[in-house]
Amino acid sequence: MGRERENRREASAAATRARIIREARAVFGAKGFDAASLAEIVEQAQVTTGAIYHHFGDKKALFLAVAESVEEEIMAGTRQASAAEAEPWDKLTAGVDAMLEICAAPDVLRIVFIDAATVIGPAAWREIELRYAFGTMHRALERLMGLGIVRAGSPDLLASILLGVLVEAARGIARAKDKDAAIGEARATVSQILSSLRVA
């Protein structure tokens, strides 16, 4: 009975934490870190302020949890798209295409690409990115360079450049009135850039 009670308590705590992250993401994504208030997050998540501090410690730590959850979502979508392809090059292009579409969502753009480095700190956020988007891109390019599919060079530099392209493309899509047309144009442009890296 004691173990069952503990399991129920852990499940309840996990559900509360997930709900706080979900509602905090909506607030951070809509308003940005500075304008977002813990009071609004508490109200939306239907928890106490104490629950926020118990699970996360403070607003910055809560934002970090939200940002990491968004990175996990980006990676899940990228992995799913890549897994559908058999060839290494096709895996890269499918993953990049999926990443572009996910990153064009306004809340993703604001949380991960506008606020994260400022709130968490550039160096600390880069360490986190190494586990997610940047790390995935770096490993994919390193593998393709090893296979002779992509021109040899610095996977670190190239991953940074390509992620910069994706971020700016996502920002352009977010500003566009016709988002479908903007996504199509961005995909075509990114595809041309990737093709220029491929060994003929």
C-alpha positions in Angstrom: 0.0 0.0 0.0 2.8 2.4 0.8 4.4 1.9 -2.6 1.1 2.4 -4.4 0.5 5.6 -2.4 4.0 6.8 -3.4 3.3 5.9 -7.1 0.1 8.0 -7.0 1.9 10.9 -5.3 4.7 10.8 -8.0 2.1 10.6 -10.8 0.2 13.5 -9.4 3.4 15.6 -9.0 4.4 14.8 -12.6 0.9 15.7 -13.9 1.1 19.0 -12.0 4.6 19.8 -13.3 3.5 19.0 -16.9 0.4 21.3 -16.5 2.5 24.1 -15.2 5.0 23.8 -18.1 2.1 23.6 -20.7 0.5 26.8 -19.3 3.8 28.6 -18.8 4.7 27.9 -22.4 1.5 29.6 -23.6 2.2 32.7 -21.4 5.9 32.9 -22.3 5.2 32.2 -25.9 2.6 35.0 -26.1 4.2 37.6 -24.0 7.9 36.8 -23.7 9.8 36.2 -20.5 9.9 39.8 -19.2 6.2 40.5 -19.7 5.1 37.1 -18.4 4.0 37.0 -14.8 4.0 34.1 -12.4 0.5 35.3 -11.2 -0.9 34.7 -14.7 0.8 31.3 -15.0 -0.5 30.3 -11.6 -4.0 31.3 -12.7 -3.9 29.5 -16.0 -2.4 26.3 -14.5 -4.8 26.4 -11.5 -2.0 25.9 -9.0 -0.6 27.9 -6.1 2.5 30.1 -6.3 4.0 27.6 -3.9 3.6 24.8 -6.4 5.7 26.8 -8.9 8.5 27.3 -6.4 8.3 23.7 -5.2 8.6 22.2 -8.7 10.9 24.8 -10.4 12.4 27.2 -7.8 11.8 30.5 -9.6 10.6 32.1 -12.9 13.9 31.6 -14.6 14.0 27.9 -13.8 10.4 27.5 -15.0 11.4 29.2 -18.3 14.3 26.9 -18.6 12.0 23.8 -18.2 9.7 25.3 -20.8 12.5 26.0 -23.3 13.9 22.5 -22.9 10.4 21.0 -23.5 10.2 23.1 -26.7 13.6 21.8 -27.8 12.4 18.3 -27.1 9.4 18.9 -29.3 11.5 20.2 -32.1 13.8 17.2 -31.9 10.8 14.8 -31.8 9.4 16.3 -35.0 12.8 16.3 -36.6 13.5 12.6 -35.7 10.1 11.5 -36.9 10.7 13.2 -40.3 14.2 11.8 -40.6 13.2 8.3 -39.6 10.8 8.1 -42.6 13.8 8.4 -45.0 16.4 5.7 -45.8 19.3 7.6 -47.2 21.6 9.8 -45.0 21.2 12.9 -47.3 17.4 12.5 -47.4 17.3 12.2 -43.6 19.1 15.5 -43.3 16.8 17.4 -45.7 13.7 15.9 -44.2 14.8 16.8 -40.7 15.7 20.3 -41.7 12.4 20.7 -43.4 10.5 19.6 -40.3 12.7 21.8 -38.1 11.9 24.8 -40.3 8.2 24.3 -40.0 8.2 23.7 -36.3 10.5 26.7 -35.6 8.2 29.0 -37.6 5.5 28.7 -34.8 5.4 32.1 -33.0 5.7 30.6 -29.5 8.7 28.4 -30.5 10.4 31.3 -32.2 10.0 33.6 -29.1 10.9 31.1 -26.4 13.8 29.3 -28.0 15.3 31.8 -30.5 14.5 35.2 -29.0 14.4 34.8 -25.2 16.4 31.7 -24.3 19.9 32.9 -24.7 19.1 36.2 -23.0 17.3 34.7 -20.0 19.5 31.6 -19.5 22.8 33.1 -20.8 24.5 32.4 -24.2 27.0 29.9 -22.9 24.6 28.0 -20.7 22.0 27.9 -23.5 24.6 26.7 -26.1 25.3 23.8 -23.7 21.6 22.9 -23.8 21.4 23.3 -27.5 24.3 20.8 -27.9 21.9 18.2 -26.6 19.1 19.3 -28.9 18.9 21.2 -32.2 22.5 22.2 -32.6 23.8 18.9 -31.4 21.5 17.0 -33.8 22.6 19.2 -36.8 26.2 18.9 -35.8 26.1 15.1 -35.7 24.2 14.8 -39.0 26.7 17.0 -40.8 29.7 15.2 -39.2 28.3 11.9 -40.4 27.6 13.2 -43.9 31.1 14.7 -44.1 32.5 11.3 -43.0 30.6 9.6 -45.8 31.9 12.1 -48.3 28.3 13.3 -49.1 28.9 16.9 -47.7 32.1 18.8 -48.4 34.6 18.4 -45.6 34.8 21.4 -43.2 33.9 22.3 -39.7 30.6 20.7 -38.6 30.5 23.1 -35.7 30.6 26.2 -37.9 28.3 24.8 -40.6 25.7 23.7 -38.0 25.8 27.2 -36.6 25.3 28.8 -40.0 22.5 26.4 -41.0 20.7 26.9 -37.7 21.0 30.7 -38.2 19.5 30.3 -41.7 16.6 28.3 -40.2 16.0 30.9 -37.4 15.9 33.8 -39.8 13.7 31.9 -42.2 11.3 31.1 -39.3 11.3 34.8 -38.3 10.4 35.7 -41.8 7.6 33.2 -41.9 6.3 34.4 -38.6 6.1 38.0 -40.0 4.6 37.0 -43.3 0.9 37.6 -44.1 0.7 34.5 -46.3 2.4 32.0 -44.1 1.9 29.0 -46.5 3.5 30.9 -49.3 6.4 32.0 -47.0 7.0 28.4 -45.8 7.1 27.2 -49.4 9.6 29.9 -50.4 11.7 29.3 -47.3 11.8 25.5 -48.0 12.9 26.1 -51.6 15.7 28.5 -50.5 16.9 26.3 -47.7 16.9 23.3 -50.1 19.1 25.3 -52.5 21.5 26.1 -49.7 21.7 22.5 -48.6 22.2 21.3 -52.2 25.2 23.6 -52.5 26.9 21.7 -49.7 26.5 18.3 -51.3 29.4 16.7 -53.1 28.4 16.4 -56.8 
